[in-house]
Amino acid sequence: MSEKTAIPAETPARSSGKGLAAGTLGLFGSTVIGLASTAPVYSLAATIGFVVLAVGAQAPIAMILAFIPMLLTAFAYRELNRAVPDCGTSFTWATKAFGPWVGWMGGWGLAVAGIVVLANLAQIGSKYLWLLTDNPDLYDNVPLVTATGVVFIAVMTFVSVRGLELGERLQNVLLGIQYLALALFVGIALWNVFAGTAPEGSTLPQADWFNPFAFTSLSGFTEAILLCLFIYWGWDTCLALNEETKDPKHTPGRAAVLSTVILVVTYVSVTVAAMAYAGLGTSGMGLGNENNAEDVFLALKEAIFGPFAWLLVIAVCVSAISSTQTTILPTARGTLAMATYKALPAAFGRVHPKFRTPRFATIFMSVVAIAFYIGMTLVSENILSDTILSLGLAIAFYYAITAYACVWYFKREIFTSARNFFFKGLFPLLGGLMLTAAFIKSAIDMYNPDYGYTVIWGIGGVFVVGVGALAVGVVLMVVWFFFPASKPFYRGESLNRDTAVMVPEDEPVLLRSVDGGLM
């Protein structure tokens, strides 16, 4: 008669089919990373003002409506993850559903979005760090800000290579700082509004702010929705870590849905508090003042926090830095999966022998992001700003591909039960259609030379950057086609609907995950 001895918690996690460390994250850790990836404080600071300028008092309902395609797409991610818990996510699922060409572009959409946002997050984190000095010679010094941003990317790359354990512990602290600042912002703002001590122009929250039929401009509505899509983007990071998560078929999907729900509550609460406290006026602190649009928190920090205004500056800085690390994670794992299935050179499939992380892919994507950041800054800070405006196209692109992949992959199961009909069919389809409509309408608007900060070849620079980035993916995909090593992928041999999933086949023998969750 033998006894089974429990292996101590410090025993390293077993590696999965791609060499990643299995069983590292629990539900709490996955949700934290999903939330941190959206950079909630930075996203709100950079977005609320522009949403108010686009739709006025309907900003809160715009936040809610933009959440709908995110939630519907999250269901698609959840269902696909249950069937195919692969860190390649959109790439793997779209390839299984539609074949190698669509799958490759799905992977590229995620990669290009990650590269672009890394550059912008690094700049914001750096600028806000130097803003703490209250010395314009420092925070307006482009070489200094750029160099600091490069250091941020390098440090977070190091953290990412060292493994999810270190990264998750760091994210717990950084996300806690962000939510503390947001809770104080909402609490102090609403307390002053209801106590009658808010500045002139403040107003009590109105029910009409949540009226979906009160929008007066279709272009303003679509602009607001696209802006809101950007602030929700990032929750799918927890799906890209599925092979390193406890119960990979269920935990990542639950974390994705939970993350999106927490985000909508957070974003609507902060938007309502800001609108009520500052009002919608076009002067002073009013959110209708275009001078406040680029950073609402910067405009309100002194009035709400007084001598502790630095707390909000730190929160924005921490938010950007935090998201820098979590943005690296899905991009690296997506390219790792692509290399595993011969859609990229084999080097991208290298995994660190000790830390079980995609070392080459992580470092390579970070170097590309740094080069992009420095290049855009040297050309013009306006072009760098336009790259962030163009992100909505890449996001809508690969999210929509994933939503359609869910419907097609499960097409034989959709009508077998009511649950399958809604979660594998109707909801993903509606999410995909909404995202496609947002992509088309936004691309049309971005084509206008007046959209964004730059004009290239007589058309909007945002359109050129957004569509051009996706077009570069087409070129790279065709170039890779001519390499002998790519043939198994393009012939559908290395990855097709029937390909076995390269993930752990049994549970790792750990007592607890890094975040303390029971194994």
N, C-alpha and C positions, 0 to 999 in steps of 0.2 A: 504494500500500500504506500503510495507516494504522496508527498505533500507539495503543494504549489506555493512557492515563496514569492511574495510581492517584491518587485524590483523597486529600489528606492527612487524617490521623486527626482533626484538629481541625475539619474541615468539618462544619457543623451537620447533624444528621439530617434527612432529608426528612420532610415531614408526611404523615400517613396520610389516609384518607377522612374522618375526623372532625376532622382538623387536628392530631392528636397527633404527637409526635416519634417516628418509626419507628426501629427498630434501636438503641435506647439500652441495653438490658440483654442480657447473655448468661446462660448457665445459672447461673453462680456468683452473679451479682447477683440473679437472680430467686429463687434458693434462699435467699439471705440475707434478702431482703425477706419471703419467705414465713415464715421462722423468726422474724424480728423481730416480725412482726405478731401472733404468739401471745403475746408478752411472757413468755418462758419462766420467768425468775426470779420475776417478780411472780405469774404464774399458779401456780407451785409454792408460793410463800409463802402465798398466799391459799387454796389448795385442799387440800394434803396433810393438814392437820389435820382438816378436815371429812370427807374421804374415810375417814380412819382411824376417826373417830367413827361413821361410817355402817356400815362393814364390818369394822373391826378389822384383823386380820392379813392380810385378803384385799385390802388396798389395792393391792399391785403387780399382782395379776391383774385387778383392776378397771380399772387404767390400760390394761392390754393389751386387755381386752374392749371398752373404749370406743374403742380405736384401730380396731377392726374396721370399724364403720360409717363411720368417717372415711376409712379406706383404700378401702373399697368405693365411697364417694362420690367420692373422688379419681379413681378410674378413670372414673367418669361424667364428671367435669369434663374429664379428659384426652381422652376420645373426642369429646365435644361440641366441645372446643376445636379438635381437629384438623379437624372438619367446618366449624365456624363460629367462627373466632378473633376474637370480638367482645368489646370491653371491657365490654359490658352483661352478660356471663356469664348468671347465672340469669334475669334479665329477658328477654334476647334469646332464649335457648334455650327457656324455658318458653313464650314467646309463639309461637315457631315450632312448638312441639310441641302446645300446648293452646289457643292463642288469646290475645287481648289481656287478658282479665280475670285469668286465672291468671298470665300473664306479669307484669302490673303488680304483683300482690301478691308475686311472687318478688322483684322489684326493691325493693319496700317493705320486705320482711323484712331484706334486706341493709342498707338505709338506716337503719332503726330500730335495728338491732343496733349499727351504727357510732356513731350519735348517743349511745346509752346508754353504751356502753363508753368513749367519749371522755371523758364526764363523770367516770366512775370512775377512769380512768387518770390524768387530770389531778389528781384529788384525791390519789391514791396517790403520784404523782411529787412533788407539792408537800409532802405530809406527810413523806415520807422525806427530802426535801431539808432541811427544818427539823429533822428528827430528828438530823441530823448535828451540830447545835449542842448536843444533849443538854440543851436548855432547854425544859421542858414549857410554859412561857409562850408559846413560839413555835409548837411543833408541835401544841399543843392550841388555838391561836388560830384559830377558824373563819374570821373575815374575812380574816386573813393567808393561811391555807392556800388559801382559795377564790380570792383575788386572784392568788396565785402560780400556781395551776392555770390560771386564765384566761390568764395570760402564756404558760404552756407551750403551750396550744392555739394562741395567736396566733403564737408563734414557729414552731411546726411547720407552721402554715398557710402562713407566709411561705416556709419551706423547700420545701413541696409545690408552691407556685405557681412557684418559681424553677426547677423541673424535676427529673427523676429523677436527673440526674448528681450534683447536690449532695446529694440525699436518699440516694442509694445509698452515696456515700462516707461520709456520716454514719452510716448503718446498719452499714457494715463495722466501724467503730470501736466503736459502741455494742454490737453483738452480740458482738464480741470480748471486751469487758469482762464481759458476762453469762456467756459460756461459760468464761472464766477463773475467775470466782467459783464457778461450779457445779463445775468440775473440781477446784478446791481443796477445796470442801465435801465432795465424794464421796471424794477421796483422803485427806484428813485424818480424816474420820469413820471410814472403813473401816480405815485404818491403826491407829487407836486401838482399834477393836473387836477386830481380830485380834491386836493386841499386848497386849490385856488391860488397857489404860490408859483405857478409856472409863468413864464414870461408872456408878454402881450402877444396875441396871435394864437395861443394854445387853444385847444378845443377838446371837449369830451369825445371819446370814441363814438362813432356813429354807425348805426346798423346799415346805412346805405353804402358804407365802405365795402360791404360784403355782397352787394347786389351785382350778380353776373350780367344783368341786362342794362347796366348803366354806362357801359363803355360808349364813347362818342366817336372813336376813330379806329378803323380796322388796322391801319398801319401802326398806330400807337399800341393797339392791343397785341399785335404780333411781335412788335419790338419788345414789349414788356415780357411776353411769354418766353422769348428767346433769352433775354437777360436772366429770367428766373430759371431757365433750364441750366444755365451756367452755374448758378449758385447751388443747385441740387447735385450737379455732376460730381462724381467721386465715390458715391456709396458702393459702386461695383468693385472697389478695391478688395473688399472682404471676399468676393467671389474669386478673384484672382489668387487668393491665398488658400483656396479650398483644399489643395493637396497637403497643406501644412496645418490644417484645422482638425480638431477632434470631430468625429462624425461628419466627414466631408460631404456626404449626401444631403444633410439636413441643416447643420449649423450655419454654413455660409448664407444659404437662402433665407433663413430666419433672420440673420443679422442684417441682410440687405433690406428686407421689408421693415424691420424694426428701425433701422437707420433713417429710412425715408420718412417714416411717421414722426420720429423725434425731430427731424429737420423741419418739417412743415410747421409743427407747433412752435419751434424756436423762431423760424423766420417770420411767421405771422405775428407772433407776440412782440418781437422787436420792432417790426414795421409799424404796428398799431401804436406802440409806446412812443416811437420817434415822431409819427404824424401828430399824435395828440399833444405832445410837449412842444414841438417846434411849429406846428401848424403848417398850412400849405401856401403861405404867403410867398411873394416873389422878392422879398427884401429881408435883410437881417438873417436870422437863423431859419427862416421859413424853408421848407423842403422844396418849394417852387422856385427858389433862388438858384439859378444855374451855377453860381459860384460855389454852392455847397454840394453839387451833384457828385463830384469826383470822390468825395469822402465825407459822408454825413457825420460820422463819429468825430472827425477832426473839427467839424463846425460846432458840434454840441458838447464836446468833452469838458470845456471850462465851465459851461453853464450848469451841467448836471453833476459833475464830479468835483468842481471847485479845485482846491489844492491837490486833490488826488487824481487830477486829469491824466497824469502819467500812467495810471493803471490801464486806461483804455488804449493808450499808445502801445504799451507793452503787450496788451491782448492782441492787437492787430499784428504786431511784429511776431509774436509767438504763433499766431494762427498761420501766417504765411510760411514761417520756418517749419512748423509741424507738417503742413501739407506738402512741403518740398520733399520730406522723407516718404510720406505715404504715396505720393505721386510716382516716385521711383519704383515702388514695389510692383504694381500691376504692369507697368511698361516692361520691366525686366523679365517678369514671369511670362508675359505674352510672347516676347521674342524667344525666350527659352523654349516654350512649347512649339513655336514655329520652327526652330532649329531641330527639335526632337523629331518632328514629322517631315523634315527635309524641305521646309519652306524658306529656310534661311541657311547660311553657312553653318557648319557644325560647331564652330567656335562659340556661337551664341548658346549652345547647349551645355557649356562647361559649368560645373557646379563646384563650389569650394569644398574640398575634401573634409574640412573640419566643421565649418559653420553651416554646410548644406544649403547654401544660397547661390543663386545664379550670378557668380562673380563677374564673368566676362560681360554678360548682358547688362548688368547693373552699371559697371564702370563705363562701358561703351555708350550707353544711352545718356549717362551723365555728362560725358565728354562732348557728345553731340549737342546736348542742351546748353552747355557752357559756351560752345562755339557759336551756337545760334544766338544766345544772349549777348555775347560780346559783339557779334556781327551786326545785329539789329541796333544795338546801342551806338555803334560807330556810324551807322548809316543815318539813323534818326530815332530819337525817342518817340516821335509820333508814330513811326512804323511799328515799334515795339508795342505801343498802345493799341494799334489796329490789330495786331496779332491776337490780343486777348478778346477783342470784339469778334474776331473771326472764329473763335473756338466753338461757338454754338453750332457751326456747320459740321465740324468733325464729330462733335458729341451726338448731334441728331443723326448723323450718318451711321455711325457704328451701333448706336442704340437701336435704330430702326432695323438694321440688318439682323441684329440679335432677336428682336421681337418677331420678325417674319420667319427667322430660322426656327423659332419655337413652334409656330403654327405648322410649318412644313414638316419638321422633324416628327411631330406627333400627329400628322394628318390622319393616320389610321386609327388613332385612339380618341380623337376629339368627340365623336358621337357615341362613345361607349358608356359615358356616365355624365351626369350634370356637372360634377366637379371638373372633369376633363374638358367639357365644353367651354366652361367659363375661364379656367386657369391656363389651359393649354391652347385654347382656340380664340374665343371672343376677346378676352382682356388683352393678350399680346397683340392681336390684330388691330384693335382699336389704338393701342399705344403706338404701334408701328405707323399707322395711318396719320396719327396726330403729329408724330415726329417728322414724317415725310412732308406733311403740309407746312410745318414750321421751317423745314430745310428749304423748300421751294420758295415760299414767300420771303424768307430772310435773304436768300440769294438774290432775288429780284430787287429787294430794297437796297442791299449792299452794293449792287451794280451802280447805283446813283453816285456820281462824284461827290455829292454833299454828305454822303454817309461816312462817318469816321473822320480821321485827321489827315489822311493823305489821298492823293489822286495819282494813279499810275496808268499810263497809256490812255488817259482821258476818262477812265472809269474809277469807281471807288477802290481805294487801296485795300479795304477790308475784303472785298470780293476777290481781288487778285490773290491776296494772301490765303484766304480760306479755300477757294477752289483750286488755287495753284498748289497748295500743300497736298490736297487729295490727288491732284494730277501727277505730282512727283511720285506718289505711291504706285500709280499705274506704270510709270516708266521703270521704276525699280523692279516691279513684279515681272515685267516683260524681260528686262535684262537678266534677272535670275533664271528665267525660263531657259536661256541658252547655255547655262552651266550644266554639265553632266550630272552633278550631284543633286540637281533639282528634279530630275526625271521621275523618280518614285512618287514625288508629291503631285506633280502635274498630271501624271498618268492615273492618279487616284489609288496608288498602291500603298503608300505610307500612311494615308489617312482617308478613310471613307466611312460610310454609315456603319459598317460592320467591324471597323477596327477596334480592337480591345483598348480600353482606356488605360493609359500608363499611370496608374495611381495605386496607393496601397490596397492590397486585397484583404488584409485583415487589420484589426485594430492594434495600434502601438501599445506596448505594455507599460504605460505610465500611470502613476496614481493620480496625478493632478496636472492640469495644464499650467502654463506660465501665469495666467491671470488668476489662478486659484480654483478654477472650475473643476468639479469632480470629473474624473475620467471614466 
